Structures are given as C-alpha cells and as structure tokens.
C-alpha cells in the first residue's frame, strides 16, 4: 500500500503479527505518530475468514494488526524495534500460552523500503535476540511486492482491551532494546 499523501503529511501503512492481536493493537495505538490501528487476519488462503475459522489453525492466517503511521513523527525502524521488543520472535507458531500458526511472528511490509528495513533490523537484532532467548528469530517477512490481503476482524475485536481492560494480553516488554 503506497503512502497516503494529504496536505503536508504522508501516512504509511504496515502490518505486524506477533501473537494475540488485542495486545498488539493496544501497544501500537499508544505510540505517538501512529494514526490508526485495526486488527484482522493476514497471510492465509481463506477469503474473509472469521475468528472462529482462524482459531481452527486451518486458514493459514495470522492474527495481525494494521498500523498507519506518520513517518515524520515515528520511523518504520522504531515500529520494528517496538515489534521485536514486545514478543518472543524465536517461537514458531506460539506466543506464551497461545499456540497455533495464527500466533506466528510475521512482518507484512507495504513498500520495498519497509521490506529492506525489516530485513536489516532482523539481521542487526539477531545477536541480541539470540542472547535474550537462546535461539534465533523465526520471524517471517512477506514480500511487499506480493502482499496478501488484510481482512479486518469482527467489530468486537477492534480495541478489545479498551472495552475489556481485564482481557487477556501476552504482549510484554521483553527488555530487548535495553540490550543494545
């Protein structure tokens, strides 16, 4: 998705899968420079899946958060650092108690520049991730040139933790950025 240009600002979009999308949305929604978040499903083979279908682990989709941001206020690199410092990128198809391919670690860049930055950041952070978790990152990066469709989740999932403050959330600061 190319940047949206309106007046003086340019808004970019990216997508992150890092476990349960409720906590990922809350995390990114609180960041200055993020203009919009939305949870949904991405990376699978079923058109317009429901939450119930995704939970069967048969659609191939990951729980994903759409992040619209103003690169004049926050860089894509800073968003990637937030992504890596708030989940375990070394566990395949799992985050905490959540198990299944819908909980995988995946980046869906929308531009070639975002894709190159994501690849560079993974390479740069790999030694710290290895040190922190004792394993290499398994985070997938989708090709910006072949970006799969994003299907918004049902309304009750949008801003779920704002509506349900005691709701489950596995997203935590893992201390990765303090390792630098």
Secondary structure, DSSP 8 states (H G I E B T S, - for coil): ---EEETTEEEEEEEEEES-HHHHHHHHHTSTTEEEEEEEEESSSSTT--HHHHTTT-S--EEEEEEEEETTTS-HHHHHHHHHTTS-TTSTTEETTEESGGG-EEEE-SSHHHHHHHHHHHHHHHHHHHHHHSS----EEE-GGG---EEE--GGGTTHHHH-TTS-------SGGGG-
